[in-house]
Amino acid sequence: MAKKFPIHPAHPERVCWGCDKYCPAGSLQCGNGSGRTQHPAEVLGDDWYLHGDWGLDVPEENPAGVSGKR
């Protein structure tokens, strides 16, 4: 079973995101190219999961536009 893909990892620059191994950037094991694959947040910004069909189960942060402020 594949690991759950993190939406907002704490330090995405420390990990290669090219496969399900999530190797440390300094010791790549899968041979998925010569360098580290960046996390989508590094390339597209923190709201990367809202744009496009990524196939992730992401809970809505603000369901139905309901505001928590009164």
Distance bins in CASP14 RR format, pairs under 12 A and 6 or more apart:
PFRMAT RR
TARGET T0000
AUTHOR 0000-0000-0000
RMODE 2
METHOD distances of the structure
MODEL  1
1 20 0 0 0 0 1 0 0 0 0 0 0
2 18 0 0 0 0 0 1 0 0 0 0 0
2 19 0 0 0 0 1 0 0 0 0 0 0
2 20 1 0 1 0 0 0 0 0 0 0 0
2 21 0 0 0 0 0 1 0 0 0 0 0
2 22 0 0 0 0 0 1 0 0 0 0 0
2 56 0 0 0 0 0 1 0 0 0 0 0
3 9 0 0 0 0 0 1 0 0 0 0 0
3 15 0 0 0 0 0 1 0 0 0 0 0
3 17 0 0 0 0 0 1 0 0 0 0 0
3 18 0 0 0 0 0 1 0 0 0 0 0
3 19 0 0 0 0 0 1 0 0 0 0 0
3 20 1 0 1 0 0 0 0 0 0 0 0
3 21 0 0 0 0 1 0 0 0 0 0 0
3 22 1 0 0 1 0 0 0 0 0 0 0
4 20 0 0 0 0 0 1 0 0 0 0 0
4 22 0 0 0 0 0 1 0 0 0 0 0
4 56 0 0 0 0 1 0 0 0 0 0 0
4 57 0 0 0 0 1 0 0 0 0 0 0
4 58 0 0 0 0 0 1 0 0 0 0 0
5 12 0 0 0 0 0 1 0 0 0 0 0
5 15 0 0 0 0 0 1 0 0 0 0 0
5 17 0 0 0 0 1 0 0 0 0 0 0
5 18 0 0 0 0 0 1 0 0 0 0 0
5 19 0 0 0 0 0 1 0 0 0 0 0
5 20 0 0 0 0 1 0 0 0 0 0 0
5 22 0 0 0 0 1 0 0 0 0 0 0
5 39 0 0 0 0 1 0 0 0 0 0 0
5 40 0 0 0 0 1 0 0 0 0 0 0
5 41 0 0 0 0 0 1 0 0 0 0 0
5 48 0 0 0 0 0 1 0 0 0 0 0
5 49 0 0 0 0 1 0 0 0 0 0 0
5 54 0 0 0 0 1 0 0 0 0 0 0
5 55 0 0 0 0 1 0 0 0 0 0 0
5 56 1 0 0 1 0 0 0 0 0 0 0
5 57 0 0 0 0 1 0 0 0 0 0 0
5 58 0 0 0 0 1 0 0 0 0 0 0
6 12 0 0 0 0 1 0 0 0 0 0 0
6 15 0 0 0 0 1 0 0 0 0 0 0
6 17 0 0 0 0 1 0 0 0 0 0 0
6 22 0 0 0 0 1 0 0 0 0 0 0
6 39 1 0 0 1 0 0 0 0 0 0 0
6 40 0 0 0 0 0 1 0 0 0 0 0
6 41 0 0 0 0 1 0 0 0 0 0 0
6 48 0 0 0 0 0 1 0 0 0 0 0
6 49 0 0 0 0 0 1 0 0 0 0 0
6 56 0 0 0 0 1 0 0 0 0 0 0
6 58 0 0 0 0 0 1 0 0 0 0 0
7 39 0 0 0 0 1 0 0 0 0 0 0
7 40 0 0 0 0 1 0 0 0 0 0 0
7 41 1 0 0 1 0 0 0 0 0 0 0
7 45 0 0 0 0 0 1 0 0 0 0 0
7 46 0 0 0 0 1 0 0 0 0 0 0
7 47 0 0 0 0 0 1 0 0 0 0 0
7 48 0 0 0 0 1 0 0 0 0 0 0
7 49 1 0 1 0 0 0 0 0 0 0 0
7 50 0 0 0 0 0 1 0 0 0 0 0
7 54 0 0 0 0 1 0 0 0 0 0 0
7 55 0 0 0 0 0 1 0 0 0 0 0
7 56 1 0 0 1 0 0 0 0 0 0 0
7 57 0 0 0 0 0 1 0 0 0 0 0
7 58 1 0 0 1 0 0 0 0 0 0 0
7 59 0 0 0 0 1 0 0 0 0 0 0
7 61 0 0 0 0 0 1 0 0 0 0 0
8 39 0 0 0 0 1 0 0 0 0 0 0
8 40 0 0 0 0 0 1 0 0 0 0 0
8 41 1 0 0 1 0 0 0 0 0 0 0
8 42 0 0 0 0 0 1 0 0 0 0 0
8 45 0 0 0 0 0 1 0 0 0 0 0
8 46 1 0 0 1 0 0 0 0 0 0 0
8 47 0 0 0 0 0 1 0 0 0 0 0
8 48 0 0 0 0 1 0 0 0 0 0 0
8 49 0 0 0 0 1 0 0 0 0 0 0
8 58 0 0 0 0 0 1 0 0 0 0 0
8 61 0 0 0 0 0 1 0 0 0 0 0
9 15 1 0 0 1 0 0 0 0 0 0 0
9 16 0 0 0 0 0 1 0 0 0 0 0
9 17 0 0 0 0 1 0 0 0 0 0 0
9 22 0 0 0 0 1 0 0 0 0 0 0
9 38 0 0 0 0 0 1 0 0 0 0 0
9 39 1 0 0 1 0 0 0 0 0 0 0
9 40 0 0 0 0 0 1 0 0 0 0 0
9 41 1 0 0 1 0 0 0 0 0 0 0
9 42 0 0 0 0 1 0 0 0 0 0 0
9 46 0 0 0 0 0 1 0 0 0 0 0
9 48 0 0 0 0 0 1 0 0 0 0 0
10 39 0 0 0 0 0 1 0 0 0 0 0
10 41 0 0 0 0 0 1 0 0 0 0 0
11 22 0 0 0 0 0 1 0 0 0 0 0
11 24 0 0 0 0 0 1 0 0 0 0 0
11 25 0 0 0 0 1 0 0 0 0 0 0
11 39 0 0 0 0 1 0 0 0 0 0 0
11 41 0 0 0 0 0 1 0 0 0 0 0
11 42 0 0 0 0 0 1 0 0 0 0 0
12 18 0 0 0 0 0 1 0 0 0 0 0
12 22 0 0 0 0 0 1 0 0 0 0 0
12 25 0 0 0 0 1 0 0 0 0 0 0
12 36 0 0 0 0 1 0 0 0 0 0 0
12 37 0 0 0 0 0 1 0 0 0 0 0
12 38 1 0 0 1 0 0 0 0 0 0 0
12 39 1 1 0 0 0 0 0 0 0 0 0
12 40 0 0 0 0 1 0 0 0 0 0 0
12 41 1 0 1 0 0 0 0 0 0 0 0
12 42 1 0 1 0 0 0 0 0 0 0 0
12 43 0 0 0 0 1 0 0 0 0 0 0
12 44 0 0 0 0 0 1 0 0 0 0 0
12 45 0 0 0 0 0 1 0 0 0 0 0
12 46 0 0 0 0 0 1 0 0 0 0 0
12 48 0 0 0 0 0 1 0 0 0 0 0
13 24 0 0 0 0 0 1 0 0 0 0 0
13 25 1 0 0 1 0 0 0 0 0 0 0
13 26 0 0 0 0 0 1 0 0 0 0 0
13 36 0 0 0 0 1 0 0 0 0 0 0
13 37 0 0 0 0 0 1 0 0 0 0 0
13 38 0 0 0 0 1 0 0 0 0 0 0
13 39 0 0 0 0 1 0 0 0 0 0 0
13 41 0 0 0 0 0 1 0 0 0 0 0
13 42 1 0 0 1 0 0 0 0 0 0 0
13 43 0 0 0 0 0 1 0 0 0 0 0
14 22 0 0 0 0 1 0 0 0 0 0 0
14 23 0 0 0 0 0 1 0 0 0 0 0
14 24 1 0 0 1 0 0 0 0 0 0 0
14 25 1 0 1 0 0 0 0 0 0 0 0
14 26 0 0 0 0 1 0 0 0 0 0 0
14 27 0 0 0 0 0 1 0 0 0 0 0
14 36 0 0 0 0 1 0 0 0 0 0 0
14 38 0 0 0 0 0 1 0 0 0 0 0
14 39 0 0 0 0 0 1 0 0 0 0 0
14 42 0 0 0 0 0 1 0 0 0 0 0
15 21 0 0 0 0 1 0 0 0 0 0 0
15 22 1 0 1 0 0 0 0 0 0 0 0
15 23 1 0 0 1 0 0 0 0 0 0 0
15 24 1 0 0 1 0 0 0 0 0 0 0
15 25 1 0 0 1 0 0 0 0 0 0 0
15 26 0 0 0 0 1 0 0 0 0 0 0
15 27 0 0 0 0 0 1 0 0 0 0 0
15 28 0 0 0 0 0 1 0 0 0 0 0
15 36 1 0 0 1 0 0 0 0 0 0 0
15 37 0 0 0 0 1 0 0 0 0 0 0
15 38 0 0 0 0 1 0 0 0 0 0 0
15 39 1 0 0 1 0 0 0 0 0 0 0
15 41 0 0 0 0 0 1 0 0 0 0 0
15 42 0 0 0 0 0 1 0 0 0 0 0
16 22 1 0 0 1 0 0 0 0 0 0 0
16 23 1 0 1 0 0 0 0 0 0 0 0
16 24 1 0 0 1 0 0 0 0 0 0 0
16 25 1 0 1 0 0 0 0 0 0 0 0
16 26 0 0 0 0 1 0 0 0 0 0 0
16 27 0 0 0 0 1 0 0 0 0 0 0
16 28 1 0 1 0 0 0 0 0 0 0 0
16 29 0 0 0 0 1 0 0 0 0 0 0
16 30 1 0 0 1 0 0 0 0 0 0 0
16 31 0 0 0 0 1 0 0 0 0 0 0
16 32 1 0 0 1 0 0 0 0 0 0 0
16 33 0 0 0 0 1 0 0 0 0 0 0
16 34 0 0 0 0 0 1 0 0 0 0 0
16 35 1 0 0 1 0 0 0 0 0 0 0
16 36 1 0 1 0 0 0 0 0 0 0 0
16 37 1 0 1 0 0 0 0 0 0 0 0
16 38 0 0 0 0 1 0 0 0 0 0 0
16 39 0 0 0 0 1 0 0 0 0 0 0
16 42 0 0 0 0 0 1 0 0 0 0 0
17 23 0 0 0 0 1 0 0 0 0 0 0
17 24 0 0 0 0 0 1 0 0 0 0 0
17 25 0 0 0 0 1 0 0 0 0 0 0
17 28 0 0 0 0 0 1 0 0 0 0 0
17 30 0 0 0 0 0 1 0 0 0 0 0
17 32 0 0 0 0 1 0 0 0 0 0 0
17 35 0 0 0 0 0 1 0 0 0 0 0
17 36 1 0 0 1 0 0 0 0 0 0 0
17 37 1 0 1 0 0 0 0 0 0 0 0
17 38 1 0 0 1 0 0 0 0 0 0 0
17 39 1 0 1 0 0 0 0 0 0 0 0
17 40 1 0 0 1 0 0 0 0 0 0 0
17 41 0 0 0 0 1 0 0 0 0 0 0
17 42 0 0 0 0 1 0 0 0 0 0 0
17 43 0 0 0 0 0 1 0 0 0 0 0
17 48 0 0 0 0 0 1 0 0 0 0 0
18 25 0 0 0 0 0 1 0 0 0 0 0
18 28 0 0 0 0 1 0 0 0 0 0 0
18 29 0 0 0 0 0 1 0 0 0 0 0
18 30 1 0 0 1 0 0 0 0 0 0 0
18 31 0 0 0 0 1 0 0 0 0 0 0
18 32 1 0 1 0 0 0 0 0 0 0 0
18 33 0 0 0 0 1 0 0 0 0 0 0
18 35 0 0 0 0 1 0 0 0 0 0 0
18 36 0 0 0 0 1 0 0 0 0 0 0
18 37 1 1 0 0 0 0 0 0 0 0 0
18 38 0 0 0 0 1 0 0 0 0 0 0
18 39 0 0 0 0 1 0 0 0 0 0 0
18 40 0 0 0 0 0 1 0 0 0 0 0
19 28 0 0 0 0 1 0 0 0 0 0 0
19 29 0 0 0 0 1 0 0 0 0 0 0
19 30 1 0 1 0 0 0 0 0 0 0 0
19 31 0 0 0 0 1 0 0 0 0 0 0
19 32 1 0 1 0 0 0 0 0 0 0 0
19 33 0 0 0 0 0 1 0 0 0 0 0
19 36 0 0 0 0 0 1 0 0 0 0 0
19 37 0 0 0 0 1 0 0 0 0 0 0
20 29 0 0 0 0 0 1 0 0 0 0 0
20 30 0 0 0 0 1 0 0 0 0 0 0
20 32 0 0 0 0 0 1 0 0 0 0 0
20 37 0 0 0 0 0 1 0 0 0 0 0
21 27 0 0 0 0 0 1 0 0 0 0 0
21 28 0 0 0 0 1 0 0 0 0 0 0
21 29 1 0 1 0 0 0 0 0 0 0 0
21 30 1 0 1 0 0 0 0 0 0 0 0
21 31 0 0 0 0 1 0 0 0 0 0 0
21 32 0 0 0 0 1 0 0 0 0 0 0
21 37 0 0 0 0 0 1 0 0 0 0 0
22 28 0 0 0 0 0 1 0 0 0 0 0
22 29 0 0 0 0 0 1 0 0 0 0 0
22 30 0 0 0 0 1 0 0 0 0 0 0
22 32 0 0 0 0 0 1 0 0 0 0 0
22 36 0 0 0 0 0 1 0 0 0 0 0
22 37 0 0 0 0 0 1 0 0 0 0 0
22 39 0 0 0 0 1 0 0 0 0 0 0
23 29 1 0 1 0 0 0 0 0 0 0 0
23 30 1 0 0 1 0 0 0 0 0 0 0
23 31 0 0 0 0 1 0 0 0 0 0 0
23 32 0 0 0 0 1 0 0 0 0 0 0
23 33 0 0 0 0 0 1 0 0 0 0 0
23 35 0 0 0 0 0 1 0 0 0 0 0
23 36 0 0 0 0 1 0 0 0 0 0 0
23 37 0 0 0 0 1 0 0 0 0 0 0
24 36 0 0 0 0 1 0 0 0 0 0 0
25 35 0 0 0 0 1 0 0 0 0 0 0
25 36 1 0 1 0 0 0 0 0 0 0 0
25 37 0 0 0 0 1 0 0 0 0 0 0
25 38 0 0 0 0 0 1 0 0 0 0 0
25 39 0 0 0 0 0 1 0 0 0 0 0
25 42 0 0 0 0 0 1 0 0 0 0 0
26 35 0 0 0 0 1 0 0 0 0 0 0
26 36 1 0 0 1 0 0 0 0 0 0 0
27 35 0 0 0 0 0 1 0 0 0 0 0
27 36 0 0 0 0 0 1 0 0 0 0 0
28 34 0 0 0 0 1 0 0 0 0 0 0
28 35 1 0 0 1 0 0 0 0 0 0 0
28 36 1 0 0 1 0 0 0 0 0 0 0
28 37 0 0 0 0 1 0 0 0 0 0 0
29 36 0 0 0 0 0 1 0 0 0 0 0
30 36 0 0 0 0 0 1 0 0 0 0 0
30 37 0 0 0 0 1 0 0 0 0 0 0
31 37 0 0 0 0 0 1 0 0 0 0 0
36 42 0 0 0 0 1 0 0 0 0 0 0
37 43 0 0 0 0 1 0 0 0 0 0 0
38 44 0 0 0 0 1 0 0 0 0 0 0
38 45 0 0 0 0 0 1 0 0 0 0 0
38 48 0 0 0 0 0 1 0 0 0 0 0
39 45 0 0 0 0 1 0 0 0 0 0 0
39 46 0 0 0 0 0 1 0 0 0 0 0
39 48 0 0 0 0 1 0 0 0 0 0 0
39 49 0 0 0 0 0 1 0 0 0 0 0
40 46 0 0 0 0 1 0 0 0 0 0 0
40 47 0 0 0 0 0 1 0 0 0 0 0
40 48 1 0 1 0 0 0 0 0 0 0 0
40 49 1 0 0 1 0 0 0 0 0 0 0
40 50 0 0 0 0 0 1 0 0 0 0 0
40 51 0 0 0 0 1 0 0 0 0 0 0
40 52 0 0 0 0 0 1 0 0 0 0 0
40 54 1 0 0 1 0 0 0 0 0 0 0
40 56 0 0 0 0 0 1 0 0 0 0 0
41 47 0 0 0 0 1 0 0 0 0 0 0
41 48 1 0 1 0 0 0 0 0 0 0 0
41 49 0 0 0 0 1 0 0 0 0 0 0
41 50 0 0 0 0 0 1 0 0 0 0 0
41 51 0 0 0 0 0 1 0 0 0 0 0
41 54 0 0 0 0 0 1 0 0 0 0 0
42 48 0 0 0 0 1 0 0 0 0 0 0
43 51 0 0 0 0 0 1 0 0 0 0 0
44 50 0 0 0 0 1 0 0 0 0 0 0
44 51 1 0 0 1 0 0 0 0 0 0 0
44 52 0 0 0 0 1 0 0 0 0 0 0
44 54 0 0 0 0 0 1 0 0 0 0 0
45 51 0 0 0 0 1 0 0 0 0 0 0
46 61 0 0 0 0 0 1 0 0 0 0 0
47 54 0 0 0 0 0 1 0 0 0 0 0
47 58 0 0 0 0 0 1 0 0 0 0 0
47 61 0 0 0 0 0 1 0 0 0 0 0
48 54 0 0 0 0 1 0 0 0 0 0 0
48 56 0 0 0 0 0 1 0 0 0 0 0
48 58 0 0 0 0 0 1 0 0 0 0 0
49 55 0 0 0 0 1 0 0 0 0 0 0
49 56 1 0 0 1 0 0 0 0 0 0 0
49 57 0 0 0 0 0 1 0 0 0 0 0
49 58 1 0 1 0 0 0 0 0 0 0 0
49 59 0 0 0 0 0 1 0 0 0 0 0
49 60 0 0 0 0 0 1 0 0 0 0 0
49 61 0 0 0 0 0 1 0 0 0 0 0
50 56 0 0 0 0 0 1 0 0 0 0 0
50 58 0 0 0 0 1 0 0 0 0 0 0
50 60 0 0 0 0 0 1 0 0 0 0 0
50 61 0 0 0 0 1 0 0 0 0 0 0
50 62 0 0 0 0 0 1 0 0 0 0 0
51 58 0 0 0 0 0 1 0 0 0 0 0
52 58 0 0 0 0 0 1 0 0 0 0 0
60 66 0 0 0 0 1 0 0 0 0 0 0
61 67 0 0 0 0 0 1 0 0 0 0 0
61 68 0 0 0 0 0 1 0 0 0 0 0
62 68 0 0 0 0 1 0 0 0 0 0 0
62 69 0 0 0 0 0 1 0 0 0 0 0
END
